[in-house]
Amino acid sequence: MPRNGFQLDLNLCTGCAACVVACASENELPWGTSWRWVDTFNPERLPGIPVHHLSLACNHCGDAPCADACPAVAYRRDPDTGAVLLDGDKCIGCRYCTWACPYDAPKFDPGAGVVTTWTFCNPRQREGLAPACVNQCPTGALRVGPLSDLDGDVDVPGFPRTGARPALRFRPL
């Protein structure tokens, strides 16, 4: 099974959040809601410490803690893209997946009483298109492709170290 992933070049990401807007727009999320966010490391710009931005969303982990924690078995992996997908009709709203995820990716929607999470733009990928955030990144900092083809590391300041095997690689500063 191919497993797609993201590569984020920390040298190119400016923290502009175009990826956040693209995600919300593509997924028709309510105003103020997004499955993608940007964390800034050293936002105070303290001297001697590098500044970088992490464009983050669900990492579609190889060992997805959210899926392991779900008592309703509402998560499945797409065999073509490797995306970890949540079936909202099976979700019982217990939030166990939100507690298990070390990246804070699944979000509880109190209005609907269920959890939602980013689909890795799976419909777009199945059509051969890149996720909306990749298309809208003005600097080309985000890239998507087979995880085995993406260089970089998962060990950067500000990103939790876990055994979940996230489908994300960072090109370091």
N, CA and C atoms as an extended XYZ file, in Angstrom:
519
Properties=species:S:1:pos:R:3:atomname:S:1:resname:S:1:resid:I:1 pbc="F F F"
N         0.849       -1.183        0.000 N   MET     1
C         0.000        0.000        0.000 CA  MET     1
C         0.887        1.236        0.000 C   MET     1
N         0.710        2.141       -0.952 N   PRO     2
C         1.462        3.392       -0.916 CA  PRO     2
C         0.962        4.248        0.243 C   PRO     2
N         1.858        4.967        0.822 N   ARG     3
C         1.467        5.857        1.914 CA  ARG     3
C         1.965        7.246        1.562 C   ARG     3
N         1.043        8.133        1.272 N   ASN     4
C         1.417        9.498        0.952 CA  ASN     4
C         1.703       10.263        2.227 C   ASN     4
N         2.464       11.316        2.074 N   GLY     5
C         2.798       12.155        3.214 CA  GLY     5
C         3.095       13.570        2.768 C   GLY     5
N         3.391       14.399        3.741 N   PHE     6
C         3.728       15.791        3.512 CA  PHE     6
C         5.191       16.034        3.788 C   PHE     6
N         5.715       16.997        3.081 N   GLN     7
C         7.033       17.534        3.372 CA  GLN     7
C         6.840       19.033        3.570 C   GLN     7
N         7.363       19.544        4.667 N   LEU     8
C         7.302       20.976        4.941 CA  LEU     8
C         8.731       21.494        5.008 C   LEU     8
N         9.050       22.415        4.126 N   ASP     9
C        10.374       23.027        4.107 CA  ASP     9
C        10.351       24.224        5.051 C   ASP     9
N        11.041       24.075        6.182 N   LEU    10
C        11.040       25.133        7.193 CA  LEU    10
C        11.733       26.405        6.698 C   LEU    10
N        12.535       26.283        5.665 N   ASN    11
C        13.206       27.449        5.091 CA  ASN    11
C        12.270       28.285        4.230 C   ASN    11
N        11.187       27.676        3.771 N   LEU    12
C        10.273       28.375        2.867 CA  LEU    12
C         8.975       28.837        3.528 C   LEU    12
N         8.554       28.174        4.606 N   CYS    13
C         7.285       28.531        5.244 CA  CYS    13
C         7.432       29.864        5.971 C   CYS    13
N         6.579       30.816        5.617 N   THR    14
C         6.605       32.150        6.226 CA  THR    14
C         5.568       32.306        7.330 C   THR    14
N         4.723       31.286        7.525 N   GLY    15
C         3.673       31.372        8.528 CA  GLY    15
C         2.478       32.185        8.080 C   GLY    15
N         2.313       32.371        6.774 N   CYS    16
C         1.250       33.229        6.241 CA  CYS    16
C        -0.155       32.668        6.448 C   CYS    16
N        -0.281       31.367        6.645 N   ALA    17
C        -1.561       30.679        6.897 CA  ALA    17
C        -2.451       30.560        5.660 C   ALA    17
N        -1.900       30.712        4.468 N   ALA    18
C        -2.693       30.453        3.259 CA  ALA    18
C        -3.177       29.009        3.250 C   ALA    18
N        -2.378       28.106        3.798 N   CYS    19
C        -2.758       26.691        3.879 CA  CYS    19
C        -3.984       26.497        4.782 C   CYS    19
N        -4.059       27.280        5.848 N   VAL    20
C        -5.185       27.196        6.785 CA  VAL    20
C        -6.470       27.643        6.088 C   VAL    20
N        -6.388       28.750        5.371 N   VAL    21
C        -7.546       29.276        4.640 CA  VAL    21
C        -7.970       28.296        3.547 C   VAL    21
N        -6.992       27.744        2.823 N   ALA    22
C        -7.300       26.793        1.747 CA  ALA    22
C        -8.006       25.561        2.298 C   ALA    22
N        -7.553       25.071        3.443 N   CYS    23
C        -8.173       23.890        4.066 CA  CYS    23
C        -9.626       24.177        4.442 C   CYS    23
N        -9.843       25.295        5.107 N   ALA    24
C       -11.200       25.642        5.533 CA  ALA    24
C       -12.122       25.835        4.337 C   ALA    24
N       -11.616       26.488        3.297 N   SER    25
C       -12.421       26.737        2.105 CA  SER    25
C       -12.733       25.437        1.363 C   SER    25
N       -11.723       24.622        1.120 N   GLU    26
C       -11.906       23.361        0.390 CA  GLU    26
C       -12.906       22.443        1.083 C   GLU    26
N       -12.865       22.426        2.404 N   ASN    27
C       -13.720       21.513        3.172 CA  ASN    27
C       -15.009       22.156        3.649 C   ASN    27
N       -15.235       23.414        3.208 N   GLU    28
C       -16.458       24.150        3.542 CA  GLU    28
C       -16.731       24.121        5.039 C   GLU    28
N       -15.691       24.432        5.802 N   LEU    29
C       -15.810       24.442        7.258 CA  LEU    29
C       -16.422       25.759        7.725 C   LEU    29
N       -17.104       25.738        8.870 N   PRO    30
C       -17.689       26.978        9.392 CA  PRO    30
C       -16.614       28.031        9.668 C   PRO    30
N       -17.005       29.287        9.607 N   TRP    31
C       -16.090       30.394        9.841 CA  TRP    31
C       -15.348       30.183       11.167 C   TRP    31
N       -14.048       30.385       11.139 N   GLY    32
C       -13.222       30.247       12.337 CA  GLY    32
C       -12.786       28.828       12.635 C   GLY    32
N       -13.158       27.885       11.776 N   THR    33
C       -12.807       26.484       11.970 CA  THR    33
C       -11.847       26.054       10.873 C   THR    33
N       -10.832       25.309       11.246 N   SER    34
C        -9.936       24.723       10.250 CA  SER    34
C        -9.314       23.472       10.839 C   SER    34
N        -9.014       22.528        9.977 N   TRP    35
C        -8.329       21.320       10.403 CA  TRP    35
C        -6.820       21.494       10.286 C   TRP    35
N        -6.369       22.620        9.772 N   ARG    36
C        -4.940       22.912        9.630 CA  ARG    36
C        -4.657       24.178       10.423 C   ARG    36
N        -3.477       24.260       10.998 N   TRP    37
C        -3.070       25.431       11.757 CA  TRP    37
C        -1.570       25.631       11.580 C   TRP    37
N        -1.094       26.811       11.958 N   VAL    38
C         0.332       27.126       11.873 CA  VAL    38
C         0.821       27.463       13.273 C   VAL    38
N         1.822       26.714       13.740 N   ASP    39
C         2.488       27.001       15.009 CA  ASP    39
C         3.822       27.658       14.703 C   ASP    39
N         4.122       28.713       15.430 N   THR    40
C         5.396       29.410       15.257 CA  THR    40
C         6.308       29.087       16.421 C   THR    40
N         7.518       28.654       16.107 N   PHE    41
C         8.526       28.370       17.107 CA  PHE    41
C         9.359       29.636       17.294 C   PHE    41
N         9.458       30.102       18.522 N   ASN    42
C        10.136       31.342       18.891 CA  ASN    42
C         9.408       32.562       18.302 C   ASN    42
N         8.103       32.699       18.599 N   PRO    43
C         7.363       33.845       18.065 CA  PRO    43
C         7.862       35.182       18.625 C   PRO    43
N         8.525       35.130       19.772 N   GLU    44
C         9.062       36.357       20.367 CA  GLU    44
C        10.326       36.818       19.657 C   GLU    44
N        10.854       35.934       18.798 N   ARG    45
C        12.084       36.207       18.055 CA  ARG    45
C        13.244       36.544       18.988 C   ARG    45
N        13.406       35.690       19.992 N   LEU    46
C        14.513       35.850       20.927 CA  LEU    46
C        15.831       35.658       20.195 C   LEU    46
N        16.836       36.458       20.515 N   PRO    47
C        18.115       36.357       19.813 CA  PRO    47
C        18.780       35.005       20.032 C   PRO    47
N        19.429       34.515       18.982 N   GLY    48
C        20.172       33.268       19.065 CA  GLY    48
C        19.326       32.015       18.931 C   GLY    48
N        18.013       32.185       18.793 N   ILE    49
C        17.105       31.044       18.638 CA  ILE    49
C        16.403       31.200       17.299 C   ILE    49
N        16.463       30.166       16.446 N   PRO    50
C        15.832       30.313       15.135 CA  PRO    50
C        14.305       30.421       15.233 C   PRO    50
N        13.737       31.081       14.269 N   VAL    51
C        12.282       31.178       14.125 CA  VAL    51
C        11.885       30.265       12.974 C   VAL    51
N        10.872       29.441       13.207 N   HIS    52
C        10.306       28.676       12.096 CA  HIS    52
C         8.830       28.430       12.360 C   HIS    52
N         8.131       28.080       11.300 N   HIS    53
C         6.690       27.874       11.362 CA  HIS    53
C         6.390       26.430       10.987 C   HIS    53
N         5.448       25.841       11.712 N   LEU    54
C         5.017       24.471       11.425 CA  LEU    54
C         3.580       24.509       10.941 C   LEU    54
N         3.365       24.192        9.676 N   SER    55
C         2.025       24.055        9.126 CA  SER    55
C         1.584       22.630        9.431 C   SER    55
N         0.563       22.497       10.281 N   LEU    56
C         0.202       21.182       10.808 CA  LEU    56
C        -1.273       20.857       10.588 C   LEU    56
N        -1.550       19.579       10.541 N   ALA    57
C        -2.907       19.033       10.456 CA  ALA    57
C        -2.797       17.585       10.927 C   ALA    57
N        -3.802       16.784       10.669 N   CYS    58
C        -3.714       15.356       10.960 CA  CYS    58
C        -2.532       14.795       10.174 C   CYS    58
N        -1.738       13.966       10.828 N   ASN    59
C        -0.531       13.431       10.198 CA  ASN    59
C        -0.731       12.055        9.579 C   ASN    59
N        -1.930       11.531        9.586 N   HIS    60
C        -2.244       10.246        8.973 CA  HIS    60
C        -1.158        9.222        9.302 C   HIS    60
N        -0.985        9.044       10.601 N   CYS    61
C         0.111        8.245       11.159 CA  CYS    61
C         0.058        6.783       10.724 C   CYS    61
N         1.231        6.207       10.603 N   GLY    62
C         1.342        4.786       10.295 CA  GLY    62
C         0.782        3.929       11.415 C   GLY    62
N         0.984        4.372       12.648 N   ASP    63
C         0.418        3.719       13.837 CA  ASP    63
C        -0.505        4.736       14.495 C   ASP    63
N        -1.668        4.950       13.917 N   ALA    64
C        -2.576        6.032       14.312 CA  ALA    64
C        -3.194        5.797       15.691 C   ALA    64
N        -2.768        6.569       16.706 N   PRO    65
C        -3.334        6.414       18.046 CA  PRO    65
C        -4.831        6.699       18.098 C   PRO    65
N        -5.306        7.610       17.244 N   CYS    66
C        -6.736        7.940       17.224 CA  CYS    66
C        -7.565        6.707       16.870 C   CYS    66
N        -7.119        5.983       15.854 N   ALA    67
C        -7.853        4.791       15.416 CA  ALA    67
C        -7.802        3.698       16.475 C   ALA    67
N        -6.650        3.556       17.114 N   ASP    68
C        -6.514        2.537       18.162 CA  ASP    68
C        -7.412        2.823       19.357 C   ASP    68
N        -7.650        4.107       19.644 N   ALA    69
C        -8.437        4.491       20.817 CA  ALA    69
C        -9.938        4.510       20.571 C   ALA    69
N       -10.372        4.431       19.316 N   CYS    70
C       -11.788        4.593       18.978 CA  CYS    70
C       -12.583        3.319       19.278 C   CYS    70
N       -13.477        3.351       20.275 N   PRO    71
C       -14.273        2.156       20.594 CA  PRO    71
C       -15.340        1.847       19.541 C   PRO    71
N       -15.676        2.838       18.707 N   ALA    72
C       -16.707        2.648       17.688 CA  ALA    72
C       -16.124        2.141       16.361 C   ALA    72
N       -14.820        1.976       16.297 N   VAL    73
C       -14.119        1.544       15.084 CA  VAL    73
C       -14.557        2.433       13.905 C   VAL    73
N       -14.496        3.743       14.154 N   ALA    74
C       -14.952        4.703       13.155 CA  ALA    74
C       -13.840        5.135       12.199 C   ALA    74
N       -12.612        4.699       12.446 N   TYR    75
C       -11.491        5.068       11.581 CA  TYR    75
C       -11.126        3.920       10.653 C   TYR    75
N       -10.698        4.279        9.436 N   ARG    76
C       -10.189        3.292        8.490 CA  ARG    76
C        -9.083        3.957        7.675 C   ARG    76
N        -8.264        3.152        7.035 N   ARG    77
C        -7.192        3.678        6.183 CA  ARG    77
C        -7.565        3.455        4.727 C   ARG    77
N        -7.427        4.503        3.912 N   ASP    78
C        -7.664        4.372        2.478 CA  ASP    78
C        -6.505        3.582        1.883 C   ASP    78
N        -6.784        2.470        1.229 N   PRO    79
C        -5.702        1.634        0.707 CA  PRO    79
C        -4.913        2.278       -0.438 C   PRO    79
N        -5.495        3.264       -1.117 N   ASP    80
C        -4.812        3.898       -2.244 CA  ASP    80
C        -3.903        5.052       -1.837 C   ASP    80
N        -4.308        5.818       -0.810 N   THR    81
C        -3.531        7.005       -0.420 CA  THR    81
C        -2.858        6.854        0.937 C   THR    81
N        -3.338        5.923        1.743 N   GLY    82
C        -2.816        5.769        3.098 CA  GLY    82
C        -3.463        6.713        4.094 C   GLY    82
N        -4.443        7.504        3.662 N   ALA    83
C        -5.112        8.455        4.551 CA  ALA    83
C        -5.885        7.712        5.637 C   ALA    83
N        -5.817        8.222        6.845 N   VAL    84
C        -6.614        7.713        7.964 CA  VAL    84
C        -7.900        8.534        7.979 C   VAL    84
N        -9.025        7.873        7.735 N   LEU    85
C       -10.301        8.561        7.558 CA  LEU    85
C       -11.267        8.230        8.678 C   LEU    85
N       -12.028        9.223        9.101 N   LEU    86
C       -13.027        9.072       10.155 CA  LEU    86
C       -14.409        9.025        9.522 C   LEU    86
N       -15.174        8.000        9.840 N   ASP    87
C       -16.554        7.884        9.380 CA  ASP    87
C       -17.451        8.541       10.425 C   ASP    87
N       -17.925        9.743       10.110 N   GLY    88
C       -18.748       10.504       11.043 CA  GLY    88
C       -20.032        9.800       11.443 C   GLY    88
N       -20.532        8.917       10.592 N   ASP    89
C       -21.759        8.183       10.922 CA  ASP    89
C       -21.514        7.129       11.997 C   ASP    89
N       -20.269        6.677       12.131 N   LYS    90
C       -19.943        5.680       13.153 CA  LYS    90
C       -19.480        6.321       14.460 C   LYS    90
N       -19.044        7.583       14.388 N   CYS    91
C       -18.513        8.278       15.571 CA  CYS    91
C       -19.616        8.433       16.608 C   CYS    91
N       -19.292        8.091       17.858 N   ILE    92
C       -20.254        8.211       18.950 CA  ILE    92
C       -19.983        9.439       19.818 C   ILE    92
N       -18.972       10.229       19.447 N   GLY    93
C       -18.686       11.472       20.159 CA  GLY    93
C       -18.022       11.306       21.511 C   GLY    93
N       -17.398       10.173       21.751 N   CYS    94
C       -16.777        9.921       23.062 CA  CYS    94
C       -15.491       10.718       23.280 C   CYS    94
N       -14.854       11.137       22.212 N   ARG    95
C       -13.632       11.946       22.213 CA  ARG    95
C       -12.371       11.176       22.611 C   ARG    95
N       -12.430        9.875       22.698 N   TYR    96
C       -11.226        9.110       23.045 CA  TYR    96
C       -10.109        9.374       22.038 C   TYR    96
N       -10.473        9.504       20.771 N   CYS    97
C        -9.456        9.753       19.740 CA  CYS    97
C        -8.778       11.097       19.941 C   CYS    97
N        -9.524       12.095       20.411 N   THR    98
C        -8.931       13.420       20.628 CA  THR    98
C        -7.925       13.376       21.768 C   THR    98
N        -8.171       12.530       22.747 N   TRP    99
C        -7.250       12.413       23.878 CA  TRP    99
C        -6.019       11.594       23.496 C   TRP    99
N        -6.199       10.639       22.610 N   ALA   100
C        -5.096        9.751       22.228 CA  ALA   100
C        -4.129       10.384       21.239 C   ALA   100
N        -4.603       11.302       20.428 N   CYS   101
C        -3.764       11.890       19.379 CA  CYS   101
C        -2.718       12.823       19.993 C   CYS   101
N        -1.426       12.536       19.781 N   PRO   102
C        -0.386       13.405       20.346 CA  PRO   102
C        -0.248       14.732       19.597 C   PRO   102
N        -0.950       14.874       18.482 N   TYR   103
C        -0.832       16.078       17.652 CA  TYR   103
C        -2.065       16.974       17.723 C   TYR   103
N        -3.052       16.606       18.538 N   ASP   104
C        -4.264       17.404       18.720 CA  ASP   104
C        -5.013       17.626       17.406 C   ASP   104
N        -5.034       16.604       16.543 N   ALA   105
C        -5.645       16.757       15.225 CA  ALA   105
C        -7.159       16.533       15.210 C   ALA   105
N        -7.685       15.442       15.771 N   PRO   106
C        -9.154       15.301       15.746 CA  PRO   106
C        -9.793       16.378       16.621 C   PRO   106
N       -10.860       16.976       16.124 N   LYS   107
C       -11.541       18.054       16.843 CA  LYS   107
C       -12.987       17.661       17.117 C   LYS   107
N       -13.432       17.890       18.335 N   PHE   108
C       -14.821       17.626       18.692 CA  PHE   108
C       -15.685       18.784       18.237 C   PHE   108
N       -16.758       18.483       17.522 N   ASP   109
C       -17.720       19.481       17.073 CA  ASP   109
C       -18.917       19.418       18.023 C   ASP   109
N       -19.015       20.346       18.970 N   PRO   110
C       -20.101       20.264       19.953 CA  PRO   110
C       -21.480       20.397       19.330 C   PRO   110
N       -21.595       21.134       18.233 N   GLY   111
C       -22.893       21.284       17.563 CA  GLY   111
C       -23.403       19.981       16.985 C   GLY   111
N       -22.479       19.197       16.403 N   ALA   112
C       -22.854       17.920       15.793 CA  ALA   112
C       -22.738       16.760       16.782 C   ALA   112
N       -21.987       16.968       17.866 N   GLY   113
C       -21.814       15.906       18.863 CA  GLY   113
C       -20.875       14.798       18.418 C   GLY   113
N       -20.040       15.080       17.404 N   VAL   114
C       -19.098       14.081       16.889 CA  VAL   114
C       -17.738       14.741       16.668 C   VAL   114
N       -16.764       13.900       16.406 N   VAL   115
C       -15.417       14.363       16.114 CA  VAL   115
C       -15.274       14.529       14.601 C   VAL   115
N       -14.496       15.526       14.199 N   THR   116
C       -14.158       15.697       12.792 CA  THR   116
C       -12.641       15.807       12.698 C   THR   116
N       -12.112       15.491       11.539 N   THR   117
C       -10.674       15.630       11.316 CA  THR   117
C       -10.402       15.733        9.831 C   THR   117
N        -9.231       16.234        9.513 N   TRP   118
C        -8.834       16.450        8.128 CA  TRP   118
C        -8.741       15.133        7.378 C   TRP   118
N        -9.222       15.128        6.170 N   THR   119
C        -9.265       13.921        5.336 CA  THR   119
C        -8.041       13.762        4.449 C   THR   119
N        -7.022       14.632        4.628 N   PHE   120
C        -5.831       14.615        3.767 CA  PHE   120
C        -6.252       14.963        2.339 C   PHE   120
N        -7.381       15.677        2.226 N   CYS   121
C        -7.977       15.983        0.913 CA  CYS   121
C        -8.040       14.701        0.080 C   CYS   121
N        -8.480       13.643        0.714 N   ASN   122
C        -8.496       12.331        0.072 CA  ASN   122
C        -9.261       12.320       -1.249 C   ASN   122
N       -10.430       12.977       -1.355 N   PRO   123
C       -11.102       13.001       -2.667 CA  PRO   123
C       -10.220       13.636       -3.750 C   PRO   123
N        -9.505       14.690       -3.405 N   ARG   124
C        -8.614       15.336       -4.374 CA  ARG   124
C        -7.472       14.387       -4.755 C   ARG   124
N        -6.879       13.731       -3.760 N   GLN   125
C        -5.773       12.818       -4.047 CA  GLN   125
C        -6.217       11.662       -4.933 C   GLN   125
N        -7.417       11.154       -4.703 N   ARG   126
C        -7.917       10.039       -5.509 CA  ARG   126
C        -8.125       10.465       -6.969 C   ARG   126
N        -8.290       11.767       -7.185 N   GLU   127
C        -8.412       12.302       -8.544 CA  GLU   127
C        -7.059       12.718       -9.116 C   GLU   127
N        -5.994       12.481       -8.376 N   GLY   128
C        -4.657       12.845       -8.839 CA  GLY   128
C        -4.276       14.291       -8.560 C   GLY   128
N        -5.037       14.966       -7.721 N   LEU   129
C        -4.771       16.362       -7.386 CA  LEU   129
C        -4.092       16.463       -6.026 C   LEU   129
N        -3.327       17.503       -5.834 N   ALA   130
C        -2.694       17.752       -4.542 CA  ALA   130
C        -3.728       18.325       -3.579 C   ALA   130
N        -3.510       18.147       -2.273 N   PRO   131
C        -4.392       18.794       -1.297 CA  PRO   131
C        -4.435       20.312       -1.509 C   PRO   131
N        -5.540       20.912       -1.108 N   ALA   132
C        -5.749       22.350       -1.312 CA  ALA   132
C        -4.647       23.173       -0.666 C   ALA   132
N        -4.172       22.772        0.496 N   CYS   133
C        -3.138       23.549        1.182 CA  CYS   133
C        -1.841       23.585        0.372 C   CYS   133
N        -1.522       22.494       -0.299 N   VAL   134
C        -0.322       22.444       -1.137 CA  VAL   134
C        -0.493       23.379       -2.330 C   VAL   134
N        -1.663       23.340       -2.953 N   ASN   135
C        -1.922       24.199       -4.118 CA  ASN   135
C        -1.863       25.684       -3.784 C   ASN   135
N        -2.278       26.035       -2.592 N   GLN   136
C        -2.373       27.454       -2.239 CA  GLN   136
C        -1.152       27.999       -1.517 C   GLN   136
N        -0.173       27.167       -1.214 N   CYS   137
C         1.028       27.646       -0.527 CA  CYS   137
C         1.822       28.540       -1.478 C   CYS   137
N         1.938       29.844       -1.173 N   PRO   138
C         2.578       30.761       -2.115 CA  PRO   138
C         4.095       30.592       -2.234 C   PRO   138
N         4.716       29.922       -1.273 N   THR   139
C         6.177       29.771       -1.309 CA  THR   139
C         6.612       28.375       -1.727 C   THR   139
N         5.668       27.451       -1.876 N   GLY   140
C         6.022       26.071       -2.207 CA  GLY   140
C         6.612       25.315       -1.032 C   GLY   140
N         6.322       25.764        0.181 N   ALA   141
C         6.868       25.122        1.378 CA  ALA   141
C         6.261       23.741        1.616 C   ALA   141
N         5.021       23.531        1.191 N   LEU   142
C         4.338       22.253        1.370 CA  LEU   142
C         4.420       21.428        0.094 C   LEU   142
N         4.688       20.159        0.278 N   ARG   143
C         4.740       19.219       -0.843 CA  ARG   143
C         4.084       17.923       -0.384 C   ARG   143
N         3.442       17.205       -1.300 N   VAL   144
C         2.840       15.923       -0.974 CA  VAL   144
C         3.344       14.891       -1.970 C   VAL   144
N         3.465       13.654       -1.515 N   GLY   145
C         3.912       12.576       -2.382 CA  GLY   145
C         4.097       11.305       -1.584 C   GLY   145
N         4.541       10.251       -2.240 N   PRO   146
C         4.812        9.014       -1.500 CA  PRO   146
C         5.818        9.292       -0.386 C   PRO   146
N         5.491        8.848        0.808 N   LEU   147
C         6.322        9.111        1.979 CA  LEU   147
C         7.766        8.663        1.760 C   LEU   147
N         7.938        7.571        1.039 N   SER   148
C         9.287        7.057        0.790 CA  SER   148
C        10.114        7.993       -0.093 C   SER   148
N         9.457        8.904       -0.822 N   ASP   149
C        10.163        9.839       -1.710 CA  ASP   149
C        10.448       11.188       -1.059 C   ASP   149
N         9.933       11.407        0.153 N   LEU   150
C        10.086       12.711        0.799 CA  LEU   150
C        11.286       12.690        1.736 C   LEU   150
N        12.203       13.631        1.520 N   ASP   151
C        13.347       13.688        2.420 CA  ASP   151
C        13.015       14.597        3.595 C   ASP   151
N        13.835       14.536        4.600 N   GLY   152
C        13.621       15.332        5.795 CA  GLY   152
C        13.506       14.444        7.011 C   GLY   152
N        13.061       15.030        8.097 N   ASP   153
C        13.018       14.347        9.382 CA  ASP   153
C        11.729       14.729       10.095 C   ASP   153
N        11.397       14.008       11.158 N   VAL   154
C        10.255       14.372       11.995 CA  VAL   154
C        10.720       14.991       13.306 C   VAL   154
N        12.027       15.124       13.473 N   ASP   155
C        12.586       15.633       14.716 CA  ASP   155
C        12.973       17.101       14.554 C   ASP   155
N        12.016       17.998       14.829 N   VAL   156
C        12.286       19.433       14.810 CA  VAL   156
C        11.695       20.048       16.077 C   VAL   156
N        12.284       21.150       16.554 N   PRO   157
C        11.736       21.804       17.741 CA  PRO   157
C        10.277       22.194       17.533 C   PRO   157
N         9.457       21.891       18.535 N   GLY   158
C         8.048       22.241       18.496 CA  GLY   158
C         7.133       21.145       17.996 C   GLY   158
N         7.710       20.033       17.505 N   PHE   159
C         6.889       18.933       17.007 CA  PHE   159
C         7.057       17.742       17.951 C   PHE   159
N         5.941       17.222       18.509 N   PRO   160
C         6.046       16.142       19.498 CA  PRO   160
C         6.719       14.881       18.937 C   PRO   160
N         7.580       14.306       19.728 N   ARG   161
C         8.226       13.034       19.375 CA  ARG   161
C         7.356       11.901       19.915 C   ARG   161
N         6.899       11.054       19.020 N   THR   162
C         6.053        9.926       19.413 CA  THR   162
C         6.430        8.717       18.566 C   THR   162
N         5.850        7.584       18.873 N   GLY   163
C         6.049        6.388       18.069 CA  GLY   163
C         4.938        6.182       17.057 C   GLY   163
N         4.163        7.223       16.763 N   ALA   164
C         2.989        7.093       15.897 CA  ALA   164
C         3.340        7.002       14.406 C   ALA   164
N         4.556        7.282       14.036 N   ARG   165
C         5.009        7.278       12.642 CA  ARG   165
C         4.170        8.232       11.773 C   ARG   165
N         4.245        9.548       12.061 N   PRO   166
C         3.472       10.519       11.270 CA  PRO   166
C         3.930       10.560        9.821 C   PRO   166
N         2.992       10.826        8.939 N   ALA   167
C         3.279       10.941        7.501 CA  ALA   167
C         3.655       12.385        7.185 C   ALA   167
N         4.715       12.845        7.811 N   LEU   168
C         5.154       14.218        7.685 CA  LEU   168
C         6.663       14.253        7.819 C   LEU   168
N         7.296       14.996        6.947 N   ARG   169
C         8.748       15.181        7.003 CA  ARG   169
C         9.041       16.668        6.925 C   ARG   169
N         9.994       17.106        7.710 N   PHE   170
C        10.415       18.504        7.723 CA  PHE   170
C        11.788       18.620        7.080 C   PHE   170
N        11.920       19.572        6.179 N   ARG   171
C        13.258       19.943        5.681 CA  ARG   171
C        13.758       20.989        6.651 C   ARG   171
N        14.800       20.673        7.410 N   PRO   172
C        15.234       21.559        8.499 CA  PRO   172
C        15.848       22.865        8.024 C   PRO   172
N        15.912       23.809        8.956 N   LEU   173
C        16.552       25.095        8.679 CA  LEU   173
C        18.008       24.876        8.338 C   LEU   173
